[in-house]
Structure formats: structure tokens, C-alpha cells
Amino acid sequence: MYESQSLPVRDEVETGHQAALKVFSQSGTWFRADQRYAILEEARNVERCALCADRKSALSPYLVEGEHDSLGDLPENIVEVIHRLQTDSGRLTERWFNSVMESGLSREEYIEVVGLVAISIVLDSYAIGLGLDPAIPEDPEDARAEPSRENNPDVVDGGAWVPLMAAPDAEGVVGLPIVPNIARAMGLVPLAIQQFFSLMQSHYNLTDLNFEISRSQVELVAARVSSFNDCFY
């Protein structure tokens, strides 16, 4: 997958990226394979959107109206979610989220889109860092196979915009929940959790370190990158 460049890539990362790329060629819980493929393509099209550029530079994105420059393969409400997640996620509000729900998108569909966009950001950022073009998934074998549409009843109201995956209230050794909210946030769609965190752990799994640098150095790099990306979780 990354043979065309000279920098070393850990086997775990390449394997994780290959598996992550395949999710865009497979049906999910709420979207068909062709729709998931279209979500990836739209996520990669965002940088060409004039509306997003204007909103990003505005004091508030809600002061700028217009239509997204999209590829035309997805409904406008899904395009809105993809573009806002990609370009201005730090200024999303509950009011915006409610407007997306009122447009006809379900909470489960929203979560699946969030998971897919998050995966695309990891894959494409890594490729750009290596000086490569983003990898292209294989064409879906059964592009219009219906998704499973399985509901997950094992969720709770945790005060977030969407229900969270049910988890024990027990705390870990540092006083934080054993299961952090970041791992519960997509609880309505367990497949989205599994697919995103399988990719994430190939980069940042502290339970089985396989790096040339120490745990402290890993945490320092992670903290600096998070700060650079305005991620203060």
C-alpha cells in the first residue's frame, strides 16, 4: 500500500490501513457500499468547496449561506455533515446537529457518516504526510447490497447529542472511567466503533508498545499534534 515511498511504515499501520480502506467497499449498518464509497469521495472533494472556505474564514459559519460544491452523489444533508466535519468541526453546535436531524438524517446514519469521515481523515492525512496520493478502495463487489440496519438497544443517555454505549461506571487507576466517552460516542452503531478503533489502535495502542521511542515520547508527540489540531480532549 505504501511501497512507492522510502520512509519506513510499521506493519501494524499498513495492515490497519488496508483493512480501513476496505470499509468503503462494504455495506455497513445504515449505508450501502456504493453510498459509503461516495462518502469517501465527497470527503476528499471538500477542499474544492467555496462555501466551506467562506464559512471557515467567517467569524461564525452560521453567518454564511449557500450551497456546497459537491460531487452530486449524496443528499445535501449528508454532504453538509461531511463538509462541516472535514472543515470546521470545532464550531459545530447542538443547534446545527438538531437541524441535521430535522432534515431527515437519523442519529444512526449521522454516526455512521462520522465514523467514515474520521477514517478517511486518518488515511488521507497519513498519505499526505508520506507525499503520496490518497489510496483508492477497490470497487464494491456488491455495491447495492442492503445494509443490516441493526439497532443497538444497549445505549444510555449520557447528556451528549446522541446516546452513548452503555458501560460500567467504574473508574480506572487515574480516576477516569474505564471506558472513556470517546469509545462510547458511536454506541448506536457498534460497527462504526469497531472499524474506527481498529484503525486508531494501529497507530496509538499503549497496551502493547511497538515503537522506537518511549511511552513518554509517544505521549509528548500525541499532545503536540492534538494541540496543533485544536483537539483538547
C-alpha positions in Angstrom: 0.0 0.0 0.0 2.9 2.4 0.8 5.6 0.7 -1.2 6.1 3.7 -3.5 7.9 5.8 -0.9 11.1 5.3 1.1 10.0 6.1 4.6 9.5 3.1 6.9 5.9 2.2 7.7 5.2 -0.2 10.5 3.5 -3.5 9.5 0.7 -2.8 12.0 -0.1 0.6 10.4 -0.1 -0.8 6.9 -2.3 -3.7 7.8 -4.7 -1.4 9.7 -4.9 1.0 6.8 -5.6 -1.8 4.3 -8.4 -3.0 6.5 -9.8 0.5 6.9 -9.7 1.2 3.2 -11.9 -1.9 2.6 -14.7 -0.5 4.8 -15.6 1.9 1.9 -16.2 -1.0 -0.4 -18.5 -2.9 2.0 -22.1 -2.2 3.1 -22.4 -1.0 6.7 -25.1 -0.8 9.2 -27.1 2.0 7.6 -25.5 2.7 4.2 -24.8 0.5 1.2 -21.3 0.0 -0.2 -21.8 2.4 -3.0 -23.0 5.1 -0.6 -20.0 4.5 1.7 -17.7 4.8 -1.3 -19.5 8.1 -2.2 -18.9 9.4 1.3 -15.2 8.9 1.0 -15.1 10.6 -2.4 -17.1 13.5 -1.0 -14.8 13.8 2.0 -11.9 14.1 -0.5 -13.8 16.8 -2.5 -14.3 19.2 0.4 -11.2 21.3 -0.3 -12.8 22.4 -3.5 -15.9 23.8 -1.8 -16.1 27.6 -1.9 -18.9 27.7 0.7 -16.8 25.8 3.2 -13.8 28.2 2.6 -16.1 31.2 3.2 -17.5 29.7 6.3 -14.1 28.7 7.7 -12.9 32.3 7.4 -16.1 33.8 8.8 -16.5 34.9 12.4 -19.3 32.4 12.6 -20.0 29.7 10.0 -23.7 30.3 10.5 -23.5 33.8 9.0 -22.7 32.4 5.6 -25.4 30.8 3.5 -25.1 28.9 0.2 -24.8 25.5 -1.4 -21.8 23.2 -1.1 -19.7 22.4 -4.2 -20.4 18.7 -4.0 -20.0 15.7 -6.4 -23.7 15.3 -6.6 -23.8 11.7 -5.5 -25.2 12.2 -2.0 -28.2 14.0 -0.4 -27.5 17.6 0.6 -27.9 16.8 4.3 -25.2 14.1 4.2 -23.0 16.5 2.2 -23.4 19.2 4.9 -22.3 16.7 7.6 -19.3 15.6 5.6 -18.2 19.1 4.8 -18.6 20.5 8.2 -16.8 17.6 9.9 -13.9 18.0 7.5 -13.5 21.8 7.6 -14.9 23.2 10.8 -15.8 20.5 13.3 -14.6 22.7 16.3 -17.6 25.0 15.7 -20.4 22.5 15.4 -23.3 23.2 17.8 -26.2 21.2 19.1 -28.5 23.5 17.2 -26.7 22.5 14.0 -27.0 18.9 14.9 -30.7 19.2 15.5 -31.1 20.9 12.1 -29.4 17.9 10.5 -31.8 15.5 12.3 -34.8 17.7 11.2 -33.5 17.4 7.6 -34.3 13.6 7.7 -31.0 12.1 8.7 -31.3 9.6 11.6 -28.9 9.6 14.6 -27.6 6.2 13.4 -26.9 7.4 9.9 -25.2 10.5 11.3 -22.9 8.3 13.5 -22.0 6.1 10.5 -21.1 9.2 8.5 -19.0 10.5 11.4 -17.1 7.2 11.6 -16.4 7.0 7.9 -15.2 10.6 7.7 -12.9 10.1 10.7 -11.4 7.0 9.0 -10.9 9.0 5.8 -9.1 11.8 7.6 -6.6 9.3 9.2 -5.9 7.5 5.9 -5.6 10.7 3.8 -3.5 12.6 6.4 -1.1 9.8 6.6 -0.8 9.5 2.8 -0.2 13.3 2.5 2.5 13.1 5.2 4.3 10.5 3.1 3.9 12.6 0.0 1.5 10.2 -1.6 -1.9 10.5 -3.2 -4.8 9.1 -1.2 -5.3 5.4 -1.6 -8.3 4.3 -3.7 -10.5 1.5 -2.4 -11.5 -1.5 -4.6 -14.8 -1.2 -6.3 -17.6 -2.7 -4.1 -18.3 -6.3 -5.1 -22.0 -5.8 -4.3 -22.4 -2.1 -4.4 -26.2 -2.1 -3.7 -26.4 -4.8 -1.1 -28.7 -3.6 1.6 -27.1 -2.6 5.0 -28.0 -4.6 8.1 -29.9 -1.7 9.7 -29.4 -3.4 13.1 -30.4 -1.3 16.1 -28.3 -1.3 19.2 -30.5 -1.1 22.3 -27.5 -1.2 24.7 -27.2 2.6 24.9 -27.8 5.2 27.6 -28.5 9.0 27.7 -25.2 10.4 28.9 -26.0 14.1 28.1 -24.4 14.0 24.7 -26.1 14.8 21.4 -26.6 11.1 20.8 -27.0 8.1 23.2 -23.8 6.6 24.4 -22.8 2.9 24.5 -23.7 1.5 27.9 -20.6 0.9 30.1 -19.7 0.3 33.7 -19.4 3.4 35.9 -16.1 2.0 37.4 -13.1 4.3 37.4 -9.5 3.3 36.4 -6.3 3.9 38.3 -6.2 7.6 37.4 -9.8 8.3 38.4 -11.2 8.3 34.8 -13.9 5.9 33.6 -12.6 2.5 32.5 -14.5 3.0 29.2 -13.9 6.6 28.1 -16.6 8.6 26.3 -14.6 8.7 23.1 -15.0 4.9 22.9 -18.8 5.2 23.7 -19.7 8.1 21.4 -20.7 6.0 18.4 -22.6 3.4 20.5 -25.7 3.4 18.4 -23.6 1.9 15.6 -21.2 -0.7 17.1 -19.7 -1.4 13.7 -18.6 2.2 13.4 -16.8 1.9 16.8 -15.1 -1.3 15.7 -13.9 0.0 12.4 -12.6 3.3 13.6 -10.8 2.0 16.7 -9.2 -0.9 14.8 -7.6 1.8 12.7 -6.8 4.1 15.6 -5.1 1.3 17.6 -2.7 0.5 14.8 -1.3 4.0 15.4 -1.7 4.5 19.1 -2.1 1.4 21.2 -0.4 1.9 24.5 -1.1 -1.5 25.9 1.4 -3.2 23.6 4.0 -0.6 22.6 5.9 -1.4 19.5 7.7 1.9 18.9 11.3 3.0 18.7 10.5 5.8 21.2 9.4 5.6 24.8 5.8 5.9 26.2 6.7 9.4 27.4 7.9 10.4 24.0 4.8 8.9 22.4 2.6 11.0 24.8 4.5 14.1 24.1 4.2 13.8 20.3 0.4 13.0 20.7 -0.1 16.0 22.9 1.7 18.3 20.5 -0.3 17.0 17.5 -3.5 17.3 19.4 -2.8 20.9 20.4 -1.9 21.7 16.8 -5.2 20.3 15.7 -7.2 22.1 18.4 -8.1 18.8 20.0 -8.2 19.3 23.7 -9.9 16.1 24.8 
